[in-house]
Amino acid sequence: MNQQTGKLKPGEARHPDETTQEIIARDAHAAPAWARDVSYTYMGSEDISRDRYTGAEFAAGEMARMWPRTWQMACREDNIPEAGDYYVYDIGPYSFVVARTQDGEIRAHYNSCLHRGTKLKPSGTEGFSNDLKCPFHGWSWNLDGSLKDIPEKWDFAHLEGRKMCLPQARVARLGGFVWINMDPSAPSLEDYLGEAALAHLKAWKLEDRYIYLHVQKSYPANWKLTMEAFMEAYHVGDTHPQVAPANGDVNSQYDTFGPNVDRFISTLGVVSPKLRDKYTEADIIENFTLGDSSAMGGQKPELKEGQRARQVMADMFRAMFEQATNTDLSHVSDTELLDTYSYTFFPNLFLFPGISLPMIYRFRPDPRDHRRTIYEVMFMRPKPLDGDFEMAEVQILRDDQSFAEAEGMDPGFGVILDQDTDNLYAQQEGLEASAKPGITLADYQEIRIRNFERTIDTYMALAPFAASLEELQP
């Protein structure tokens, strides 16, 4: 408290109900250290300029200054498990063939023939290939990027002595993901994430999970607006009223771990503090929605007198998930089984490392329209003890389709995703029509948005990215 005025200083206000940490401290299976971290920093209360969401010039600046300098998740290692496997990752006008070489290394080659520029592999594809061969004139490269063959080589004597291997982005492997960065001078992935966030990611052991559902849809909204719709739980009461009886929304915890990683923790199996007088412990169970409800088999637990709904649900989910996925979860805490842990990894990745909501979100700007976003949702499960699993192929939905129409999607969670994204139409159009030059953010509940936009500003202050061909060739 400010001793002179008696008012809280900016950024100090919190919902007066019990905190997230107080809720999870009562769980029977204790939370791990990474879940107990608290790391909030006040970052000011100024409005955020709306032109970053509406202007083509700002979007062009992001592509010239920011995207080439950041670490991005290109694919899972399980997408390319064997030598010769490849996966094409596109971001804006850039395209990369991420391939596993004969010696097990992973390379990210610029997806462009050094002859006349034709893409070596079509965008949106993955598969197997013995080499990287241009479909136009047949120039080919080995999987490590070294030149393999130039048809009619006699006509290219002037290339003698020139380095003709494919240019490459930097590659890092962490958490079962393949990360790429176009900037030869960028910090390592470990330094980019920071010590605290790196420790969290390693603790999750996401390399022991696989993607069983992958859905993609495009939206007529700027990529930042689309991402920011998922950065806070402040919207839950009005956007998702059906989940409020089982969701601690307004007392969620928000943390920042440096410029490139932040999170919120939203507890489930508890009533929203705004609705405490309207719903009982039994109502919590009746209204609970999971991201992966297949393990429940349509069942809901019976609540006995004196029991906490949250604990009863945690115990049931532990047993059901173990049986449904053929995994051992005895070492997993109750909060990991129940709660929403939402991490943003700058610039375009969300990781949800929990068990009941084990998801990945990836957002990419449409290269043809700065007001459109390519949004991907990927659900993870623990890899079975017998090692028998299959990576899901992406399902691409039309603009008019509901997420609930995706094969394998829990219908209730599909509706939640629709509710989130339906707001985007009105928000983009509203910003275009607005007479207000900026958007206003909460000091605490929307700190992830401010941290995200502040990081973008640091890149926008740099000169456009430029690297010579020699720097990009191994």
PyMOL commands that set and color helices and strands:
alter all, ss='L'
color gray80, all
select helices_A, chain A and resi 20-25+33-36+51-54+56-65+67-69+77-79+153-159+189-193+195-204+206-208+223-228+236-239+244-246+273-275+281-286+293-296+309-325+334-338+403-405+411-433+447-460+469-472
alter helices_A, ss='H'
color red, helices_A
select strands_A, chain A and resi 48-49+72-76+85-91+94-100+106-110+126-128+132-133+140-141+147-149+168-174+177-181+209-219+247-256+261-268+340-345+349-353+358-365+373-382+394-396+438-439
alter strands_A, ss='S'
color yellow, strands_A
deselect
rebuild
show_as cartoon
